[in-house]
Amino acid sequence: MSPPRAVSAALVVDANILVAAVLGSSTGPHLDLISGRRSLITSEAAFEEAYKVVGHVRPSDLFVLESLLDLVTIIAREDVADEDLAAAETALRIAPASRNGSVTDAHLLALAWTLDADLWSHDRDFAGTGWPSWSTANLLAAV
């Protein structure tokens, strides 16, 4: 048996990680710690989703979300190939873990493929796609 795969040098960060970092969970300090060990990247759509959620729940903390831009790089939608996005939608639609057929995070999976980066998310949607994804707890144990 081979040893477990190491965490990739870059991580694609889901909106729920950004929201958790802003709204006071321990994810904030973890984001800072992990950014010192890995490149953190997200999509425009994920950052916009986080902005919308934080703006609705706690608009006074939007500046905290904006400060995360010092740690996380945003990649534009046009930097991901349309065929990768379509393939990611298909992979998520048939993934057994979530069984809900949701393709809303296909942009993150396609970005991860484009960059050959693992995913960091609290969602189970990526399980079953064949692409590495990490919860915060598992990621901290691995880096």
matplotlib code that plots the C-alpha trace (Angstrom):
import matplotlib.pyplot as plt

x = [0.0, 1.3, 1.4, -1.4, -1.3, 0.1, -1.9, -1.3, 0.8, -2.3, -5.8, -9.0, -11.1, -14.9, -17.0, -18.1, -14.5, -14.3, -17.7, -16.6, -13.4, -15.3, -18.2, -16.0, -15.3, -11.8, -11.4, -10.1, -6.8, -6.6, -6.9, -4.0, -1.9, -2.6, -1.9, 1.6, 2.0, 0.0, -1.2, -4.9, -7.1, -10.8, -13.0, -14.8, -18.1, -17.0, -15.9, -19.1, -21.1, -19.1, -19.6, -23.4, -23.7, -21.5, -23.3, -26.7, -25.7, -23.2, -22.6, -20.4, -17.8, -17.5, -14.2, -12.9, -13.8, -12.1, -9.0, -8.8, -7.7, -4.3, -4.3, -6.4, -6.0, -9.2, -9.2, -11.5, -14.1, -12.6, -9.4, -11.2, -12.0, -15.7, -15.2, -13.7, -16.7, -19.0, -17.1, -17.1, -20.9, -21.2, -18.9, -20.9, -24.3, -23.4, -21.2, -22.7, -21.7, -24.1, -26.8, -28.5, -27.1, -26.1, -23.7, -23.5, -19.8, -18.7, -16.7, -14.5, -14.0, -13.1, -10.7, -9.1, -8.6, -7.2, -4.6, -4.1, -5.0, -7.0, -10.2, -10.8, -14.5, -17.0, -19.3, -19.5, -20.4, -16.9, -16.7, -17.2, -15.8, -12.4, -10.8, -9.1, -11.0, -10.2, -12.3, -10.6, -9.8, -8.3, -6.3, -4.8, -3.8, -2.1, -0.1]
y = [0.0, 3.4, 6.3, 8.8, 11.5, 14.8, 18.0, 19.9, 23.0, 25.1, 24.8, 26.0, 27.5, 27.2, 30.1, 28.3, 28.4, 32.2, 32.7, 30.6, 32.6, 35.9, 34.8, 33.9, 30.2, 28.9, 28.7, 32.3, 31.5, 28.2, 30.1, 32.3, 29.3, 27.3, 30.3, 30.3, 26.7, 26.5, 28.9, 29.7, 30.3, 30.8, 31.7, 35.0, 33.2, 31.8, 35.2, 36.8, 34.1, 34.7, 38.5, 38.0, 35.7, 37.9, 41.0, 39.5, 37.9, 40.5, 43.4, 45.1, 42.4, 42.8, 44.5, 41.2, 39.3, 41.9, 41.6, 37.9, 39.0, 39.3, 35.5, 34.3, 34.8, 35.2, 33.6, 35.0, 32.8, 33.2, 31.5, 28.2, 26.3, 25.9, 22.2, 21.8, 23.5, 21.2, 18.2, 19.3, 19.8, 16.2, 14.9, 16.7, 15.6, 12.0, 12.0, 9.6, 11.5, 14.4, 12.6, 15.9, 16.5, 20.0, 21.6, 25.0, 24.4, 23.1, 26.3, 25.3, 21.7, 23.0, 25.5, 22.8, 20.7, 23.7, 24.4, 20.7, 21.9, 20.1, 21.6, 23.0, 22.9, 22.0, 20.5, 16.9, 17.6, 17.0, 13.5, 10.9, 13.2, 11.5, 14.8, 15.4, 17.6, 18.5, 19.5, 22.0, 19.3, 16.9, 19.6, 20.8, 17.3, 16.9, 20.1]
z = [0.0, -0.9, 1.6, 1.6, -1.1, 0.2, 0.1, -3.2, -3.2, -4.0, -2.6, -4.2, -1.4, -1.3, -0.3, 2.9, 4.1, 3.5, 5.2, 8.2, 8.5, 8.7, 10.9, 13.8, 13.7, 14.2, 10.4, 10.4, 12.2, 10.2, 7.0, 8.0, 9.1, 5.9, 3.7, 5.0, 3.8, 0.6, -2.1, -1.5, -4.6, -5.2, -8.1, -8.7, -8.2, -4.8, -3.5, -4.8, -2.9, 0.3, -0.1, -0.5, 2.5, 4.8, 3.5, 4.4, 7.8, 9.1, 6.7, 9.3, 8.7, 4.9, 5.5, 7.2, 4.0, 1.9, 4.1, 3.2, -0.3, 1.2, 1.7, -1.2, -4.9, -7.0, -10.5, -13.2, -14.8, -18.2, -17.0, -16.8, -20.0, -20.8, -21.5, -18.0, -16.5, -18.4, -17.3, -13.7, -13.9, -15.1, -12.4, -9.7, -11.1, -10.8, -7.7, -5.1, -2.0, -2.1, -4.2, -4.9, -8.4, -7.5, -9.9, -8.2, -7.2, -10.6, -11.1, -8.1, -9.3, -12.8, -11.3, -9.2, -12.4, -14.2, -11.5, -10.4, -6.9, -4.1, -2.8, 0.7, 1.5, 4.2, 1.5, 0.7, -2.9, -4.2, -2.7, -5.4, -8.1, -7.9, -7.0, -3.6, -1.2, 2.4, 5.4, 7.7, 10.3, 7.8, 6.1, 9.4, 10.2, 6.8, 6.4]

ax = plt.figure().add_subplot(projection="3d")
ax.plot(x, y, z, "-o")
ax.set_aspect("equal")
plt.show()
